[in-house]
Amino acid sequence: MAFPPRRAVLGMVILNAFSTPLMLSAVNVALPAMTLELELSAVLLAWVPMIYLMASAMFVLVFGRIADTCGRKRIFLIGTGAAILSSLLAAVATGPCTLLGARFLQGVSAAMLYATQMALVSTVFPPAQRGRMIGWVISAVYTGLAAGPLIGGTIVDVLGWRFSFLLQVPLALIVLFVGVCAVRGDWKSREQAALDLQGVFSQGVGIVLFCLGVSQLPHPGGAALLAAGLGALCYFFSHCRRSPNALWDVSLFFNNRIFTFSCLAALILYSATFANLVLVSLYLQYLKGLPAASAGMVMMIQPATMAVFSPWLGRLSDRVEPRLLASLGMAITAAGLVMLAQLRAESPFPAVYSALVMTGLGFSLFSSPNTNAIMGAVDPERYGSASATIAVIRLFGQLNSMVLVTLALALAVGNTRIGVENYFHLEQAIGLGFSIAAGLCLPGILLSLKRGRMHSRLANR
């Protein structure tokens, strides 16, 4: 069966954009169940989502460069196949090491997809249609995030936690079929730049040491690893600024105030909010005693709110100054995080619902206008660099968020299993995580307000 090439490309990208967050959010619901069967400590539990993000952050820029050289569709389809294989490996994991190894491979495969999804859509659609098509892809991501907790929770209760890893497999098989049979040819960059191996190594080492260091705190060795990781990442950024063939184009940060402050604000908000649903899942299933399916219904409130409001607020930012909308959104998010930090085992459910609606609405009010500000702050010929930067900022923010959860669990619970005997410490860890996240939003609000006016910049072009 033949499909119009553009429609086939959009279809396979949308399917992957939906299925990957569907699996991710379903796995968040399954964490308590897999912890019980595999006897994971509190710190190892936090590593299950964190190692996935660590791998994605390590390789997204690498595969972006490789895709430009070898073909974007090729890397996209290899990533889809790798996602199928790694999901099967995670589903049959027999212990912590095999589970974390499979999750790392899942993160590598996701990096291939993150590096090529928007590039494929931007390549095959003309500028007049590109924004609408990208909007469809983003909508698919939010829909997957909203559906994952409910579907995943039901599957965990009926079939077990292993099946949460398999949710994306049927859709990924369809993607492979469409990509191989319906999408002819491939797309490469005209400029065939060599891979920046020095940048690849320094970035990878920095991310790994940073994550390992946080998980070892408060021990002195953890602090040393953390410092070494931060030093390697600073070297990576400095190298990218000096090198003519850098892995990441960071030049925009040094001559564009709106772009820089908008990216920093996004980094802060992703750091503050991504791990919300992990903490909420632990709260609902451990402290409130809900089964996975019921917890999933509650957890879908935040992403569903985001899916409903994000498209409308994105259009609103074309008329209202984005820095005002985004700053208000971060303030609302901070208020929602403060509400989540106050939750206790005896807190009523309406307090949970209200806090999740607040954080979802605040993120929606921030995300679309802030992305609009980032893209509007650069000239059209820099759209590729700006898009890559958005992906890197998102992944580093999400990784920071899971690092925050790991730190809170390490400090409050330690390297022991979560059980009734330490529920009080788990409650402290959840409150600590949300409190730190709320505090992060304060400098984010200031950065968002100080970025400058985007609409006046566009008027002067």
Protein Blocks (a to p, Z undefined) as FASTA:
>chain_A
ZZdfklmmmmmmmmmmmmmmmmmmmmmmmmmmmmmmnopafklmmmmmmmmmmmmmmmmm
mmmmmmmmnopklmmmmmmmmmmmmmmmmmmpcbfklmmmmmmmmmmmmmmmmmmmmmmm
mmmpcfklmmmmmmmmmmmmmmmmmmmmmmmmmmmmmnojklmmmmmmmmmmmmmmmmmm
mmgcjdddfblcdddfklmmmmmmmmmmmmmmmmmpccfklmmmmmmmmmmmmmmmmmmm
mpmkbfbdcklmmmcfklmmmmmmmmmmmmmmmmmmmmmmmmmmmmnopafklmmmmmmm
mmmmmmmmmmmmmmmmmmgcfklmmmmmmmmmmmmmmmmmmpcfklcfklmmmmmmmmmm
mmmmmmmmmmmmmmmmpcfklmmmmmmmmmmmmmmmmmmmmmmmmmmmmmmnopadddfk
lmmmmmmmmmmmmmmmmmmmmmmmmmmmmnopfklmmmmZZ
